Amino acid sequence: MRNSAVFVPHFHWDREWYEPFQVFRHRLVAALDTVLETAEANPDFRFTVDGQMAAIEDYLEMRPENRDRVVALVAGGQLAIGPWLILLDEFLCSGETIVRNLQMGWAAAAELGGSMPIGYLPDMFGHVAQMPQILARAGIEHAALWRGVPGSVDGHAFRWRAPDGSEVRTEFLFDGYDNGLDVLLVPDQIGRALGEYAEMTAERWGDDPVLAMAGTDHNAPDPRLASWLRRASSDERAITIATLDEYIREHVRDEVSAVVTGELRSHVRGNILPGVLSVRLALKQRMAVAERTIDHAERVNALWSRRDDSPFLSLAWHKIIESTAHDSVVGSGTDETSDQVEARLAEATHTARAVRDAALAVPAALLPSDAYLVANPLPFPRTALVEVDVVAPPEGTVLVATAADGSAHPVQLVSEAPTVLSDEHMDASQLERVLRRIHRRELFGRLIDHYELTPGSLVFHLAEVPTSGPFDLLILRREVATAAAAHPGRWRVLTLEEARATALVPVHVPASGLAGFRVEPSDRTAVRPTTSAPATATARTLSNGLVEVSIAADGTLDVTGSDGTVLYGVGRLVDGGDRGDSYNYAPPARDVLVSEPTEVSVELLENGPLRSRTRVTRVYAWPTALSSDERDLRGGLTVPTPVETLVEVRAGEPFVRVSTSFLNQSADHRLRFHVPLPEPAAVSASAGQFAVTERGLTAEGGWGEYPIPTFPASSFVSAGAANVLVDHATEYELVGDGSEIALTLLRAIGSISVNIHPLRDEPAATEIPAPGAQDLGVRIENRFAVVPSSTGWQGANAVALAEEFRNDVLVARGTAPAGGQLPPDATGLRVDGADILVSSIRRVADDDQGAGIEVRLAAMSDTGSTARVTGAFTEATTVDLLGRPLSATPVTDGLELVLGPWEIRTVVVR
């Protein structure tokens, strides 16, 4: 009805931002105290708690006595909570993290009476393509959001469609999540103001009532709101107070005609603040490490440990999800806020690492202590290179890695360690002090194999695995005391370690499986030749038969792929000024771009046969900062900055690994790594959050933000014949009319927001200094892999290659007595299929069916795929994204899953 309006009292709560978490929580407690009191005093009052359970959890931790009050208000329909644990930045975490966020939020809401079944996403900086499928597969039919909606939507709702075809009806908060506030400025004039607003926006509402979101950041609604609205309501314009769920389900049409497919990153109706993709690099890297660590921990815990470490894993997930908040991982907060996010992500990583290492300790206990265990976290077999510490062989002796089946493979020695750890001279009276360093048998991180005690000399021989039998510290103490008394004066104490070396070992590991090996001397004739061509290197070239790299005079790389495709000039670095802030990049009007090095040097580090490495050092003269007089000019003072690029090829890998490292000594600048294309490309594609999304050379602009076409990539970016694998969420742009991919290595800025921004009309926040976001004095490191391929990302098998690049195998030392037999290799769950992403393998429990292993897969293509899952299970149950059973299937010889285009499927096997 045109003459009605529905007010939705709410607040938007940034858990941490321009103040750290605990400061904001102090305000949160006061705000929710007011909400509870207002709701209990007025049965007509409704309140929507911002779609995130974190606000409720944080509140009840301080006000546990109010839990029953919250439950009562939820049960009475006055308080709408959930469905998320926290309002996240969707592009700066994995798709699996988005799913866990929804699962944990839904479960937390269920304990208090149940979740609002609305995918409420009010303030995210754009939305991922697969969000409609994630919501739909959790049984959620509706969404509500603001930023990123394209200009083609002219109403207040649209059908949002994921790449797989899933849809959710989506309420478009086209005037933001606070559009009702202006109407409430003068309580006695609400009726007039509402009428004017309804008239101005009439074309968007059609026959539906006006939605007035009555709330803003970090404040509870005025307790008098309900009485104001009762007075303003009339026969001419009926006013209702509702939760967001009530508005969508009871007051508007369910059918809408407008359809939008895929991600929402338009600037036309609101700022999406794309600069958050690249500011505070450390947060993005720590998020990726935390997500990988917990993923590996869940997999090895489910497959190789009898211990259920779910409480630790839940804690780690909670810490990760807290950190995904859209003002947390994005790095748009103060320095103290960002420090807290880094620490939280580190804590999540530590917690997950403990679970991972404990799970690996179980099979490691079956391996001799002179052998190593390798665990493959990926559900397909692979041959991986691992670095291990070994006893250095005598000159002329060949070392090999012997597997459980008796086969021997060559190893590559890459470094040797010193054998003299300590050489000291002291008086005999001081010898007792030396013995205090020994803890049972450990000395200097090694174990005492044996010792030699002669007049005036004590020599310790250390080993990683002693072979000389028992050691008794009490006997040593007695012997040393006797010798010191018999021979006073000067003594020499020498601590020697057996000659050690670092060996690079090729290990074939089954799918999700385990393999053991030991490194030992061998006759050359016993060595099994490698199945792939060796990695080789000369002064300026590297090759392995699949990819070849030539280092040009300027330090860039010419990379030739297995199909003959050549990428010239890879790794050209371009540094420019940045007068923007944490939200938006902005070049100075009189920018100075630096792309040519002043010096170039090349050093060959390793020349195979398993791995070849070369270090290219380029020195650049970068301006130290913007001009002290004006922000539209880079200063004239420069600082020589060496940038080291480590170029690496490994036997059997069809890509070149590239790592960059430099000490940042400049402020207010952006550095990008360029990958030129053989031919200009009109589109790029990047992988992340269960999809590969195509984008053009421009972005849709409008409203108050210039649409710079910088986009996110989580695992790879592809354009034309170039595919770049990345290990953390990375900003990229297709530049030069589509002739180059530019990946941001660093964006250094000094303010959360600036009041006057050349590419954004309104400030994104208060102009608060953030000197830590300059990363001054910080070593900046990035790593990529480059895959030339004329057939694009699918022809290059980029989905699988990105998984291999991002997920190293796990290595643990055996703990059984040395010299024993190696146990046979073991296979866990195996998943076969083209363009299949396995997002999660974890232990789950069901009260009715008992323990099982949950596997989440996604078809990463527009044609779908068939996945075959094999392992030690006899039945499989398909579940939704909240774990609720959908259908069960008996299994006799593996499970075959036919996945539609871009489909996400979750099964539990038992």
Salt bridges, closest charged atoms under 4 A:
ASP14 OD1 - HIS12 NE2 3.13
ASP14 OD2 - HIS218 NE2 2.91
ASP14 OD1 - HIS326 NE2 3.12
GLU16 OE2 - ARG344 NH1 2.92
ASP33 OD2 - ARG63 NH2 2.90
GLU40 OE1 - ARG69 NH2 2.67
ASP50 OD2 - HIS12 ND1 3.09
GLU57 OE1 - HIS318 NE2 2.82
ASP58 OD2 - ARG15 NE 2.70
GLU61 OE1 - ARG25 NH1 2.93
GLU90 OE2 - HIS127 ND1 2.68
GLU96 OE2 - ARG100 NE 2.63
GLU96 OE2 - ARG856 NH2 2.67
ASP123 OD2 - HIS12 NE2 3.34
ASP123 OD1 - ARG147 NH2 2.61
ASP123 OD2 - HIS326 NE2 3.19
GLU167 OE1 - ARG159 NE 3.21
GLU167 OE2 - ARG161 NH2 2.43
GLU171 OE2 - HIS156 ND1 2.53
GLU171 OE1 - ARG169 NH1 3.11
ASP175 OD1 - ARG269 NH2 3.69
GLU196 OE2 - ARG192 NH1 3.07
ASP208 OD2 - HIS156 NE2 2.78
ASP208 OD2 - ARG253 NE 3.12
ASP222 OD2 - ARG224 NH2 2.89
ASP245 OD1 - ARG249 NE 2.77
GLU246 OE2 - ARG46 NE 3.32
ASP254 OD1 - HIS142 NE2 3.93
GLU263 OE2 - ARG695 NE 2.73
ASP295 OD1 - ARG299 NE 2.84
GLU298 OE2 - ARG100 NH1 2.85
ASP309 OD1 - ARG307 NE 2.67
GLU322 OE1 - ARG15 NH1 2.88
GLU322 OE2 - HIS318 ND1 2.68
GLU322 OE1 - ARG344 NE 3.40
ASP327 OD2 - HIS326 NE2 3.57
ASP335 OD1 - ARG280 NH2 2.80
GLU342 OE1 - ARG286 NE 2.59
GLU347 OE1 - LYS319 NZ 3.72
ASP357 OD1 - ARG356 NE 2.94
ASP370 OD1 - ARG518 NH2 3.10
GLU387 OE2 - ARG611 NH2 2.83
ASP389 OD2 - ARG446 NH2 3.09
ASP389 OD2 - ARG500 NH2 2.69
ASP423 OD2 - ARG492 NH2 2.83
GLU424 OE2 - ARG437 NH2 2.72
GLU432 OE2 - ARG477 NH1 2.75
GLU442 OE1 - HIS439 ND1 3.45
ASP449 OD2 - HIS450 ND1 2.71
GLU452 OE2 - HIS461 NE2 3.02
GLU464 OE1 - ARG446 NH1 3.48
GLU464 OE1 - ARG500 NH2 2.51
GLU464 OE2 - ARG813 NH1 2.53
GLU497 OE2 - ARG446 NE 2.52
GLU498 OE2 - ARG500 NH1 2.62
ASP575 OD2 - ARG634 NH2 2.85
ASP575 OD1 - HIS669 ND1 2.53
ASP578 OD2 - ARG747 NH1 2.86
ASP581 OD2 - ARG760 NH2 2.73
GLU603 OE1 - ARG615 NH2 2.66
GLU606 OE1 - ARG611 NE 2.85
GLU606 OE2 - ARG613 NH1 3.76
GLU630 OE1 - ARG590 NH2 2.54
ASP632 OD2 - ARG579 NH1 3.32
GLU648 OE1 - ARG613 NE 2.78
GLU648 OE2 - ARG650 NE 2.51
GLU653 OE2 - ARG657 NH2 2.73
GLU705 OE1 - HIS267 ND1 2.62
ASP727 OD1 - HIS728 ND1 2.72
ASP727 OD2 - ARG783 NE 2.90
GLU733 OE1 - ARG672 NH1 2.75
GLU740 OE1 - ARG572 NH2 2.89
GLU740 OE1 - HIS674 ND1 3.40
ASP832 OD2 - ARG830 NE 3.05
GLU854 OE1 - ARG842 NE 2.89
GLU854 OE1 - ARG856 NH2 3.46
ASP880 OD2 - ARG884 NE 2.71
ASP893 OD2 - ARG868 NH2 3.59
GLU903 OE2 - ARG137 NH2 3.44
GLU903 OE2 - ARG905 NE 2.70
